[in-house]
Amino acid sequence: MSVAIIANPSAGRGRGQLVINKIAGVIRERRLDCELITTTGPGHAVESAAKASRSHEIVAALGGDGTINEVAAGIWETEAKLGIIPGGTGNDYARGLGLPREPGAALDVILTGKTAKMDVVREKDRIFCVVSTIGFPSTVLEYVNDRCDSWIKGSPVFLAGVFHTIRHLQCYRAQISIDDAKIETDVVGVVLMNMPWGGGGLKFAPAARYDDGMISVVIVKSIGRWGLMRALPSVYFGKHVNHPRVEILQGKKVCVETDVPLSKSFDGDLEGVTPYQAEIHPKAVSVIVSSSK
């Protein structure tokens, strides 16, 4: 079995390099047939994964959800299988697929696990396999990315981004089409899910599954600052599903238009603005999961 590992040393605000060092040691110690490829910047993982897929049966991503997204984008139309070694902050791919967070255990899954089929959602030239956002959640990401060199690291910077965004919370008019259904409403955000968790453990869509052929669409309608602040903790437990300002629907095609251009995110990476047009590609990529799953 031939494995290429596409590794991002900058993932997790430096944690990626620590994970790389550990995995490199395991590869040497066990004399594994693994090629370790280090990325140098945004987009490099897509190119490296596509190239590696031509000579390796498994192409694994070592890094955060953004790195895994890039590797998936590079191989999802090939015969290669996706492996995952979590090394980021949120690690929602690992959470949604039931994969271990410890690097050595994650590598063992890649070497001994079974193959599952995972849906891919395509939005124009981008894909995602976990979460895509418009509005409030994307604004939080913008805040975090603008402070990538800050002394504040990890979860605290995301928390600061949440409070900053709530203080400046805005509402937008949106026209949302989900298959044949059409909704026009005021929203603070729209979250599209292919797995239950996004944003580092927020259970946005408890019923979502990576292989059910459906996009779960979480619509957060007009809500005040204090109302949103009170509701946010319940998202960690999926208890927001009964909130009167939250609606969760499912479909295969989703279109979102807004009265002003809003930033879009894909598995934690920001790119482009609305309008938004997504379609699911069922079971489009093979991914290695635990054999006990």
Short mmCIF file of the C-alpha atoms (twelve columns), coordinates in Angstrom:
data_MODEL
# 
_entry.id   MODEL 
# 
loop_
_atom_site.group_PDB 
_atom_site.id 
_atom_site.type_symbol 
_atom_site.label_atom_id 
_atom_site.label_alt_id 
_atom_site.label_comp_id 
_atom_site.label_asym_id 
_atom_site.label_seq_id 
_atom_site.Cartn_x 
_atom_site.Cartn_y 
_atom_site.Cartn_z 
_atom_site.pdbx_PDB_model_num 
ATOM 1   C CA . MET A 1   0.000   0.000  0.000  1 
ATOM 2   C CA . SER A 2   1.488   3.313  -1.103 1 
ATOM 3   C CA . VAL A 3   0.595   6.447  0.892  1 
ATOM 4   C CA . ALA A 4   1.325   10.110 0.252  1 
ATOM 5   C CA . ILE A 5   0.845   12.506 3.159  1 
ATOM 6   C CA . ILE A 6   0.236   16.138 2.212  1 
ATOM 7   C CA . ALA A 7   1.225   18.050 5.351  1 
ATOM 8   C CA . ASN A 8   0.626   21.683 6.289  1 
ATOM 9   C CA . PRO A 9   3.150   22.900 8.906  1 
ATOM 10  C CA . SER A 10  1.141   26.094 9.509  1 
ATOM 11  C CA . ALA A 11  -2.080  24.275 10.446 1 
ATOM 12  C CA . GLY A 12  -3.485  24.856 13.901 1 
ATOM 13  C CA . ARG A 13  -1.344  27.989 14.273 1 
ATOM 14  C CA . GLY A 14  1.826   25.895 14.457 1 
ATOM 15  C CA . ARG A 15  0.443   22.583 15.707 1 
ATOM 16  C CA . GLY A 16  0.789   21.163 12.206 1 
ATOM 17  C CA . GLN A 17  4.590   21.145 12.421 1 
ATOM 18  C CA . LEU A 18  4.504   19.252 15.713 1 
ATOM 19  C CA . VAL A 19  2.256   16.617 14.157 1 
ATOM 20  C CA . ILE A 20  4.521   16.400 11.090 1 
ATOM 21  C CA . ASN A 21  7.538   15.759 13.336 1 
ATOM 22  C CA . LYS A 22  5.708   12.973 15.153 1 
ATOM 23  C CA . ILE A 23  4.442   11.298 11.985 1 
ATOM 24  C CA . ALA A 24  7.866   11.547 10.326 1 
ATOM 25  C CA . GLY A 25  9.341   9.741  13.329 1 
ATOM 26  C CA . VAL A 26  6.735   6.960  13.087 1 
ATOM 27  C CA . ILE A 27  7.369   6.558  9.360  1 
ATOM 28  C CA . ARG A 28  11.119  6.186  9.931  1 
ATOM 29  C CA . GLU A 29  10.742  3.878  12.911 1 
ATOM 30  C CA . ARG A 30  8.271   1.549  11.188 1 
ATOM 31  C CA . ARG A 31  9.836   1.910  7.706  1 
ATOM 32  C CA . LEU A 32  6.495   2.660  6.154  1 
ATOM 33  C CA . ASP A 33  5.938   3.233  2.441  1 
ATOM 34  C CA . CYS A 34  4.856   6.841  2.936  1 
ATOM 35  C CA . GLU A 35  5.886   9.939  1.016  1 
ATOM 36  C CA . LEU A 36  5.684   13.069 3.184  1 
ATOM 37  C CA . ILE A 37  5.044   16.247 1.187  1 
ATOM 38  C CA . THR A 38  5.064   19.623 2.963  1 
ATOM 39  C CA . THR A 39  2.902   22.446 1.624  1 
ATOM 40  C CA . THR A 40  4.205   25.971 1.156  1 
ATOM 41  C CA . GLY A 41  1.016   28.042 0.991  1 
ATOM 42  C CA . PRO A 42  -2.672  28.206 0.068  1 
ATOM 43  C CA . GLY A 43  -3.605  26.000 -2.881 1 
ATOM 44  C CA . HIS A 44  -0.402  23.965 -2.795 1 
ATOM 45  C CA . ALA A 45  -2.171  20.994 -1.209 1 
ATOM 46  C CA . VAL A 46  -4.637  20.792 -4.128 1 
ATOM 47  C CA . GLU A 47  -1.826  20.622 -6.669 1 
ATOM 48  C CA . SER A 48  0.264   18.218 -4.573 1 
ATOM 49  C CA . ALA A 49  -2.679  15.892 -3.924 1 
ATOM 50  C CA . ALA A 50  -3.651  15.744 -7.598 1 
ATOM 51  C CA . LYS A 51  -0.071  14.852 -8.533 1 
ATOM 52  C CA . ALA A 52  0.251   12.293 -5.727 1 
ATOM 53  C CA . SER A 53  -3.004  10.586 -6.745 1 
ATOM 54  C CA . ARG A 54  -1.312  9.400  -9.938 1 
ATOM 55  C CA . SER A 55  1.198   7.253  -8.066 1 
ATOM 56  C CA . HIS A 56  -0.302  6.570  -4.615 1 
ATOM 57  C CA . GLU A 57  -3.328  4.519  -3.627 1 
ATOM 58  C CA . ILE A 58  -3.982  6.724  -0.582 1 
ATOM 59  C CA . VAL A 59  -3.439  10.479 -0.393 1 
ATOM 60  C CA . ALA A 60  -3.673  11.676 3.203  1 
ATOM 61  C CA . ALA A 61  -4.050  15.201 4.528  1 
ATOM 62  C CA . LEU A 62  -2.163  16.247 7.647  1 
ATOM 63  C CA . GLY A 63  -3.451  19.563 8.934  1 
ATOM 64  C CA . GLY A 64  -6.642  21.432 9.666  1 
ATOM 65  C CA . ASP A 65  -9.984  21.236 7.909  1 
ATOM 66  C CA . GLY A 66  -8.797  23.706 5.245  1 
ATOM 67  C CA . THR A 67  -5.869  21.447 4.353  1 
ATOM 68  C CA . ILE A 68  -8.142  18.389 4.222  1 
ATOM 69  C CA . ASN A 69  -10.508 20.339 1.974  1 
ATOM 70  C CA . GLU A 70  -7.659  21.112 -0.434 1 
ATOM 71  C CA . VAL A 71  -6.503  17.487 -0.554 1 
ATOM 72  C CA . ALA A 72  -10.084 16.330 -1.141 1 
ATOM 73  C CA . ALA A 73  -10.387 18.893 -3.944 1 
ATOM 74  C CA . GLY A 74  -7.235  17.482 -5.527 1 
ATOM 75  C CA . ILE A 75  -8.329  13.843 -5.530 1 
ATOM 76  C CA . TRP A 76  -12.124 13.679 -5.510 1 
ATOM 77  C CA . GLU A 77  -12.344 13.004 -9.237 1 
ATOM 78  C CA . THR A 78  -9.559  10.362 -9.135 1 
ATOM 79  C CA . GLU A 79  -9.319  6.774  -7.900 1 
ATOM 80  C CA . ALA A 80  -7.206  7.727  -4.861 1 
ATOM 81  C CA . LYS A 81  -8.538  7.317  -1.330 1 
ATOM 82  C CA . LEU A 82  -8.499  10.150 1.209  1 
ATOM 83  C CA . GLY A 83  -6.751  9.676  4.542  1 
ATOM 84  C CA . ILE A 84  -6.909  12.154 7.419  1 
ATOM 85  C CA . ILE A 85  -4.425  13.016 10.170 1 
ATOM 86  C CA . PRO A 86  -5.925  15.896 12.206 1 
ATOM 87  C CA . GLY A 87  -3.517  18.731 12.932 1 
ATOM 88  C CA . GLY A 88  -5.662  21.839 13.081 1 
ATOM 89  C CA . THR A 89  -7.798  23.769 15.537 1 
ATOM 90  C CA . GLY A 90  -11.347 22.676 14.686 1 
ATOM 91  C CA . ASN A 91  -10.783 19.162 13.288 1 
ATOM 92  C CA . ASP A 92  -14.407 18.762 12.211 1 
ATOM 93  C CA . TYR A 93  -13.553 16.251 9.479  1 
ATOM 94  C CA . ALA A 94  -12.193 13.915 12.147 1 
ATOM 95  C CA . ARG A 95  -15.188 14.592 14.406 1 
ATOM 96  C CA . GLY A 96  -17.735 13.926 11.672 1 
ATOM 97  C CA . LEU A 97  -16.012 10.771 10.419 1 
ATOM 98  C CA . GLY A 98  -15.315 9.376  13.882 1 
ATOM 99  C CA . LEU A 99  -11.527 9.486  13.452 1 
ATOM 100 C CA . PRO A 100 -8.986  9.666  16.288 1 
ATOM 101 C CA . ARG A 101 -7.278  13.023 16.939 1 
ATOM 102 C CA . GLU A 102 -4.001  11.480 18.142 1 
ATOM 103 C CA . PRO A 103 -1.618  11.473 15.131 1 
ATOM 104 C CA . GLY A 104 -0.270  7.938  15.566 1 
ATOM 105 C CA . ALA A 105 -3.756  6.483  15.952 1 
ATOM 106 C CA . ALA A 106 -4.936  8.431  12.903 1 
ATOM 107 C CA . LEU A 107 -2.052  7.007  10.859 1 
ATOM 108 C CA . ASP A 108 -2.989  3.504  12.019 1 
ATOM 109 C CA . VAL A 109 -6.535  4.062  10.694 1 
ATOM 110 C CA . ILE A 110 -5.098  5.044  7.309  1 
ATOM 111 C CA . LEU A 111 -3.026  1.843  7.209  1 
ATOM 112 C CA . THR A 112 -5.618  -0.587 8.587  1 
ATOM 113 C CA . GLY A 113 -9.032  1.051  8.223  1 
ATOM 114 C CA . LYS A 114 -11.835 0.485  5.753  1 
ATOM 115 C CA . THR A 115 -13.063 2.579  2.847  1 
ATOM 116 C CA . ALA A 116 -16.267 4.600  3.053  1 
ATOM 117 C CA . LYS A 117 -17.865 6.822  0.438  1 
ATOM 118 C CA . MET A 118 -18.277 10.508 1.303  1 
ATOM 119 C CA . ASP A 119 -20.475 13.103 -0.380 1 
ATOM 120 C CA . VAL A 120 -18.904 16.219 -1.876 1 
ATOM 121 C CA . VAL A 121 -20.735 19.533 -2.246 1 
ATOM 122 C CA . ARG A 122 -19.624 21.713 -5.138 1 
ATOM 123 C CA . GLU A 123 -20.200 25.463 -5.276 1 
ATOM 124 C CA . LYS A 124 -18.924 26.797 -8.600 1 
ATOM 125 C CA . ASP A 125 -15.147 26.153 -8.481 1 
ATOM 126 C CA . ARG A 126 -15.044 25.199 -4.786 1 
ATOM 127 C CA . ILE A 127 -16.000 22.077 -2.887 1 
ATOM 128 C CA . PHE A 128 -16.669 21.298 0.747  1 
ATOM 129 C CA . CYS A 129 -17.285 18.099 2.670  1 
ATOM 130 C CA . VAL A 130 -18.109 19.486 6.125  1 
ATOM 131 C CA . VAL A 131 -19.445 23.050 6.254  1 
ATOM 132 C CA . SER A 132 -19.973 26.168 4.168  1 
ATOM 133 C CA . THR A 133 -21.220 29.483 5.550  1 
ATOM 134 C CA . ILE A 134 -22.695 32.826 4.566  1 
ATOM 135 C CA . GLY A 135 -23.220 35.823 6.855  1 
ATOM 136 C CA . PHE A 136 -22.513 35.736 10.594 1 
ATOM 137 C CA . PRO A 137 -20.169 32.672 10.666 1 
ATOM 138 C CA . SER A 138 -18.139 33.982 7.722  1 
ATOM 139 C CA . THR A 139 -17.730 37.324 9.483  1 
ATOM 140 C CA . VAL A 140 -16.239 35.487 12.472 1 
ATOM 141 C CA . LEU A 141 -13.739 33.807 10.138 1 
ATOM 142 C CA . GLU A 142 -12.821 37.158 8.610  1 
ATOM 143 C CA . TYR A 143 -12.075 38.497 12.093 1 
ATOM 144 C CA . VAL A 144 -9.895  35.481 12.923 1 
ATOM 145 C CA . ASN A 145 -7.986  35.581 9.618  1 
ATOM 146 C CA . ASP A 146 -7.266  39.286 10.030 1 
ATOM 147 C CA . ARG A 147 -5.548  38.447 13.338 1 
ATOM 148 C CA . CYS A 148 -3.479  35.438 12.270 1 
ATOM 149 C CA . ASP A 149 -0.337  37.106 13.671 1 
ATOM 150 C CA . SER A 150 -1.969  38.030 16.976 1 
ATOM 151 C CA . TRP A 151 -0.558  36.787 20.289 1 
ATOM 152 C CA . ILE A 152 -4.030  35.362 20.960 1 
ATOM 153 C CA . LYS A 153 -4.162  31.810 19.571 1 
ATOM 154 C CA . GLY A 154 -6.571  28.873 19.277 1 
ATOM 155 C CA . SER A 155 -10.121 28.946 20.606 1 
ATOM 156 C CA . PRO A 156 -9.817  32.365 22.360 1 
ATOM 157 C CA . VAL A 157 -9.382  34.182 19.045 1 
ATOM 158 C CA . PHE A 158 -12.540 32.495 17.684 1 
ATOM 159 C CA . LEU A 159 -14.419 33.481 20.833 1 
ATOM 160 C CA . ALA A 160 -13.224 37.054 20.406 1 
ATOM 161 C CA . GLY A 161 -14.427 36.920 16.801 1 
ATOM 162 C CA . VAL A 162 -17.862 35.765 17.907 1 
ATOM 163 C CA . PHE A 163 -18.253 38.606 20.404 1 
ATOM 164 C CA . HIS A 164 -16.953 41.165 17.909 1 
ATOM 165 C CA . THR A 165 -19.391 39.952 15.258 1 
ATOM 166 C CA . ILE A 166 -22.334 39.942 17.678 1 
ATOM 167 C CA . ARG A 167 -21.571 43.547 18.657 1 
ATOM 168 C CA . HIS A 168 -21.768 44.508 14.983 1 
ATOM 169 C CA . LEU A 169 -24.477 42.009 14.022 1 
ATOM 170 C CA . GLN A 170 -26.312 42.719 10.787 1 
ATOM 171 C CA . CYS A 171 -29.366 41.244 9.149  1 
ATOM 172 C CA . TYR A 172 -29.680 40.624 5.419  1 
ATOM 173 C CA . ARG A 173 -32.531 39.947 3.006  1 
ATOM 174 C CA . ALA A 174 -32.039 36.553 1.376  1 
ATOM 175 C CA . GLN A 175 -33.743 34.503 -1.310 1 
ATOM 176 C CA . ILE A 176 -33.040 30.828 -0.681 1 
ATOM 177 C CA . SER A 177 -33.903 27.992 -3.082 1 
ATOM 178 C CA . ILE A 178 -33.597 24.394 -1.863 1 
ATOM 179 C CA . ASP A 179 -34.511 22.068 -4.723 1 
ATOM 180 C CA . ASP A 180 -38.044 23.218 -5.645 1 
ATOM 181 C CA . ALA A 181 -38.729 25.144 -2.424 1 
ATOM 182 C CA . LYS A 182 -38.206 28.906 -2.322 1 
ATOM 183 C CA . ILE A 183 -37.853 31.016 0.823  1 
ATOM 184 C CA . GLU A 184 -37.469 34.775 1.137  1 
ATOM 185 C CA . THR A 185 -36.575 35.963 4.616  1 
ATOM 186 C CA . ASP A 186 -34.241 38.127 6.691  1 
ATOM 187 C CA . VAL A 187 -31.206 36.204 7.958  1 
ATOM 188 C CA . VAL A 188 -28.089 36.771 10.010 1 
ATOM 189 C CA . GLY A 189 -26.503 33.648 8.534  1 
ATOM 190 C CA . VAL A 190 -26.917 30.492 6.483  1 
ATOM 191 C CA . VAL A 191 -24.885 27.360 7.237  1 
ATOM 192 C CA . LEU A 192 -24.721 24.444 4.790  1 
ATOM 193 C CA . MET A 193 -23.661 21.146 6.348  1 
ATOM 194 C CA . ASN A 194 -22.513 17.757 5.094  1 
ATOM 195 C CA . MET A 195 -21.740 16.543 8.643  1 
ATOM 196 C CA . PRO A 196 -23.238 17.425 12.039 1 
ATOM 197 C CA . TRP A 197 -20.368 19.546 13.379 1 
ATOM 198 C CA . GLY A 198 -18.661 22.694 12.123 1 
ATOM 199 C CA . GLY A 199 -16.709 25.568 13.621 1 
ATOM 200 C CA . GLY A 200 -14.744 23.306 15.947 1 
ATOM 201 C CA . GLY A 201 -17.546 21.277 17.506 1 
ATOM 202 C CA . LEU A 202 -20.699 23.335 16.959 1 
ATOM 203 C CA . LYS A 203 -23.449 20.803 16.237 1 
ATOM 204 C CA . PHE A 204 -25.193 22.884 13.582 1 
ATOM 205 C CA . ALA A 205 -27.021 20.005 11.879 1 
ATOM 206 C CA . PRO A 206 -27.482 16.988 14.181 1 
ATOM 207 C CA . ALA A 207 -29.169 14.906 11.458 1 
ATOM 208 C CA . ALA A 208 -26.578 15.538 8.725  1 
ATOM 209 C CA . ARG A 209 -24.532 12.606 7.428  1 
ATOM 210 C CA . TYR A 210 -21.542 12.564 5.117  1 
ATOM 211 C CA . ASP A 211 -23.084 9.845  2.930  1 
ATOM 212 C CA . ASP A 212 -26.831 10.599 2.833  1 
ATOM 213 C CA . GLY A 213 -26.810 12.467 -0.496 1 
ATOM 214 C CA . MET A 214 -28.331 15.599 1.056  1 
ATOM 215 C CA . ILE A 215 -27.159 19.087 2.040  1 
ATOM 216 C CA . SER A 216 -28.485 20.225 5.427  1 
ATOM 217 C CA . VAL A 217 -29.267 23.952 5.333  1 
ATOM 218 C CA . VAL A 218 -29.385 25.814 8.650  1 
ATOM 219 C CA . ILE A 219 -31.129 29.170 8.250  1 
ATOM 220 C CA . VAL A 220 -30.636 31.582 11.145 1 
ATOM 221 C CA . LYS A 221 -33.351 34.175 10.709 1 
ATOM 222 C CA . SER A 222 -33.439 37.728 12.024 1 
ATOM 223 C CA . ILE A 223 -32.466 37.696 15.694 1 
ATOM 224 C CA . GLY A 224 -31.188 40.351 18.084 1 
ATOM 225 C CA . ARG A 225 -27.684 40.472 19.557 1 
ATOM 226 C CA . TRP A 226 -28.766 39.192 22.968 1 
ATOM 227 C CA . GLY A 227 -30.972 36.530 21.449 1 
ATOM 228 C CA . LEU A 228 -28.090 35.188 19.362 1 
ATOM 229 C CA . MET A 229 -25.697 35.313 22.311 1 
ATOM 230 C CA . ARG A 230 -28.114 33.319 24.464 1 
ATOM 231 C CA . ALA A 231 -28.749 30.777 21.717 1 
ATOM 232 C CA . LEU A 232 -25.129 30.094 20.723 1 
ATOM 233 C CA . PRO A 233 -24.191 27.793 23.647 1 
ATOM 234 C CA . SER A 234 -27.084 25.479 22.751 1 
ATOM 235 C CA . VAL A 235 -25.510 24.859 19.325 1 
ATOM 236 C CA . TYR A 236 -22.725 22.794 20.938 1 
ATOM 237 C CA . PHE A 237 -25.382 20.260 21.950 1 
ATOM 238 C CA . GLY A 238 -27.625 20.575 18.880 1 
ATOM 239 C CA . LYS A 239 -30.406 22.030 21.049 1 
ATOM 240 C CA . HIS A 240 -30.920 25.054 18.798 1 
ATOM 241 C CA . VAL A 241 -32.983 22.981 16.351 1 
ATOM 242 C CA . ASN A 242 -36.200 23.966 18.141 1 
ATOM 243 C CA . HIS A 243 -35.350 27.672 18.338 1 
ATOM 244 C CA . PRO A 244 -38.087 29.775 16.679 1 
ATOM 245 C CA . ARG A 245 -35.522 31.750 14.660 1 
ATOM 246 C CA . VAL A 246 -33.778 28.642 13.279 1 
ATOM 247 C CA . GLU A 247 -35.005 26.526 10.363 1 
ATOM 248 C CA . ILE A 248 -33.198 23.418 9.096  1 
ATOM 249 C CA . LEU A 249 -34.035 22.000 5.682  1 
ATOM 250 C CA . GLN A 250 -32.424 19.469 3.347  1 
ATOM 251 C CA . GLY A 251 -31.938 19.277 -0.388 1 
ATOM 252 C CA . LYS A 252 -29.618 18.366 -3.231 1 
ATOM 253 C CA . LYS A 253 -29.310 21.843 -4.758 1 
ATOM 254 C CA . VAL A 254 -29.113 25.109 -2.848 1 
ATOM 255 C CA . CYS A 255 -29.068 28.676 -4.170 1 
ATOM 256 C CA . VAL A 256 -28.728 31.752 -1.951 1 
ATOM 257 C CA . GLU A 257 -28.996 35.346 -3.145 1 
ATOM 258 C CA . THR A 258 -28.640 38.311 -0.785 1 
ATOM 259 C CA . ASP A 259 -29.387 42.007 -0.981 1 
ATOM 260 C CA . VAL A 260 -25.683 42.789 -0.484 1 
ATOM 261 C CA . PRO A 261 -22.658 40.603 -1.341 1 
ATOM 262 C CA . LEU A 262 -21.748 38.351 1.615  1 
ATOM 263 C CA . SER A 263 -18.534 36.386 2.089  1 
ATOM 264 C CA . LYS A 264 -18.639 32.614 1.578  1 
ATOM 265 C CA . SER A 265 -16.553 30.044 3.445  1 
ATOM 266 C CA . PHE A 266 -15.736 26.437 2.622  1 
ATOM 267 C CA . ASP A 267 -14.463 24.161 5.402  1 
ATOM 268 C CA . GLY A 268 -13.072 27.207 7.174  1 
ATOM 269 C CA . ASP A 269 -11.531 28.971 4.160  1 
ATOM 270 C CA . LEU A 270 -13.028 32.200 2.829  1 
ATOM 271 C CA . GLU A 271 -13.479 32.643 -0.901 1 
ATOM 272 C CA . GLY A 272 -15.855 34.764 -2.955 1 
ATOM 273 C CA . VAL A 273 -19.185 36.397 -2.193 1 
ATOM 274 C CA . THR A 274 -22.848 35.672 -2.836 1 
ATOM 275 C CA . PRO A 275 -24.744 34.685 -4.936 1 
ATOM 276 C CA . TYR A 276 -24.226 31.069 -3.917 1 
ATOM 277 C CA . GLN A 277 -25.091 27.943 -5.922 1 
ATOM 278 C CA . ALA A 278 -24.262 24.495 -4.546 1 
ATOM 279 C CA . GLU A 279 -25.042 20.945 -5.618 1 
ATOM 280 C CA . ILE A 280 -24.249 17.671 -3.871 1 
ATOM 281 C CA . HIS A 281 -22.276 14.896 -5.554 1 
ATOM 282 C CA . PRO A 282 -23.238 11.745 -3.622 1 
ATOM 283 C CA . LYS A 283 -20.448 9.405  -2.470 1 
ATOM 284 C CA . ALA A 284 -17.956 11.155 -4.737 1 
ATOM 285 C CA . VAL A 285 -14.774 10.510 -2.738 1 
ATOM 286 C CA . SER A 286 -13.443 7.414  -0.992 1 
ATOM 287 C CA . VAL A 287 -12.241 8.118  2.558  1 
ATOM 288 C CA . ILE A 288 -10.479 5.829  5.034  1 
ATOM 289 C CA . VAL A 289 -12.353 5.405  8.336  1 
ATOM 290 C CA . SER A 290 -11.880 3.138  11.337 1 
ATOM 291 C CA . SER A 291 -12.602 -0.516 10.606 1 
ATOM 292 C CA . SER A 292 -14.735 -0.605 13.786 1 
ATOM 293 C CA . LYS A 293 -16.997 2.228  12.590 1 
# 
